[in-house]
Amino acid sequence: MQAVWKVGKGFAGDIANAVEEPRPAYRTVLTEIRILEQKGFVGHKEFNGNNQYYPLVSKADYSGRMLGSLMKNYFNASYTSLVSFFLDGGEVTNEELEALSRIIEEKRLTQNDGKEGKQ
């Protein structure tokens, strides 16, 4: 999908050239495009027998779907499990932990504001 977004609208060769090194074989890229099309992420228009492909979903929508699938399938739909996995699995700097703490606190305040208005 990264290459499709990078190209915007383009033929399979354009998308294949936009894939970062090491590039897979052209046929592999074509197969991936067809899979993305079957899943509803990519569309195409035909021009003289050649398909011009284009994204049907934004990067944000696609990322949300992929993260949702990852959470459901590997972390039992638990944000706690997801975050714990990444915190336990690598080097997290104090600055990153502080940033995460701020994000969590901002989310907590936003949710509390919403609850107060509904009471």
C-alpha positions in Angstrom: 0.0 0.0 0.0 2.9 2.3 0.7 3.9 2.2 -3.0 0.3 2.7 -4.2 -0.1 5.8 -2.0 3.3 7.1 -3.2 2.3 6.7 -6.8 -1.3 7.8 -6.4 -2.5 6.6 -9.7 -0.3 4.3 -11.8 0.2 1.2 -13.6 1.7 -2.0 -12.1 5.2 -1.1 -13.4 5.0 2.4 -11.7 4.0 0.8 -8.4 6.7 -1.8 -8.7 9.3 0.9 -9.2 8.0 2.8 -6.2 8.6 -0.3 -3.9 11.7 0.2 -1.7 14.8 -1.9 -2.3 15.2 -4.8 -2.3 12.4 -4.8 -4.8 10.4 -8.0 -5.2 9.8 -9.5 -8.7 7.3 -7.7 -10.9 4.9 -10.6 -10.7 5.0 -10.6 -6.9 4.0 -6.9 -6.9 1.2 -7.6 -9.3 -0.1 -10.4 -7.1 0.0 -8.1 -4.1 -1.9 -5.4 -6.0 -4.6 -7.9 -6.9 -4.9 -9.1 -3.3 -5.2 -5.5 -2.2 -7.9 -4.9 -4.8 -9.8 -8.0 -3.7 -9.8 -6.7 -0.1 -11.2 -3.4 -1.3 -8.1 -1.3 -0.7 -7.1 -0.6 -4.3 -9.2 0.0 -7.4 -8.4 0.2 -11.1 -9.4 1.6 -14.4 -8.6 0.0 -17.7 -6.7 1.9 -20.4 -6.1 0.1 -23.7 -5.8 -3.3 -21.9 -3.6 -1.9 -19.1 -4.9 -1.4 -15.6 -4.2 1.9 -13.8 -4.4 1.3 -10.1 -5.3 3.8 -7.3 -5.9 3.7 -3.6 -9.5 3.4 -2.3 -8.6 4.0 1.3 -6.6 6.7 3.1 -3.4 5.8 4.9 -5.1 6.6 8.2 -8.1 4.3 7.5 -5.8 1.5 6.3 -3.6 1.8 9.4 -6.6 1.8 11.7 -7.9 -1.4 10.1 -4.5 -3.1 10.2 -3.9 -2.1 13.8 -7.4 -3.3 14.7 -6.8 -6.6 13.1 -3.4 -6.9 14.8 -5.0 -6.1 18.2 -7.8 -8.6 17.7 -5.8 -11.5 16.4 -2.6 -11.2 18.5 -3.5 -9.2 21.6 -7.1 -10.3 22.4 -8.3 -6.8 21.6 -6.4 -5.4 24.6 -4.5 -2.1 24.4 -2.7 -3.1 27.6 -1.4 -6.2 26.1 -0.3 -4.4 22.9 1.5 -1.6 24.7 3.1 -4.0 27.2 4.4 -6.1 24.4 6.2 -3.2 22.8 7.4 -1.8 26.1 8.8 -5.2 27.2 10.3 -6.0 23.8 12.7 -3.1 23.2 14.6 -0.1 24.5 12.2 2.6 25.4 13.8 5.9 26.3 12.6 8.0 29.3 11.5 10.7 26.8 9.3 8.2 25.0 7.8 7.1 28.3 7.1 10.7 29.3 5.4 11.3 25.9 3.3 8.2 26.4 2.4 9.3 29.9 1.3 12.7 28.5 -0.8 11.1 25.8 -2.5 8.8 28.3 -3.2 11.7 30.6 -4.7 13.8 27.8 -6.9 10.9 26.8 -8.0 10.4 30.4 -8.9 14.1 30.7 -10.8 14.1 27.3 -12.8 11.0 28.3 -13.6 12.5 31.7 -14.8 15.7 30.0 -17.1 13.7 27.8 -18.6 11.8 30.7 -19.3 14.9 32.7 -21.4 16.4 29.9 -23.6 13.2 29.7 -24.6 13.1 33.4 
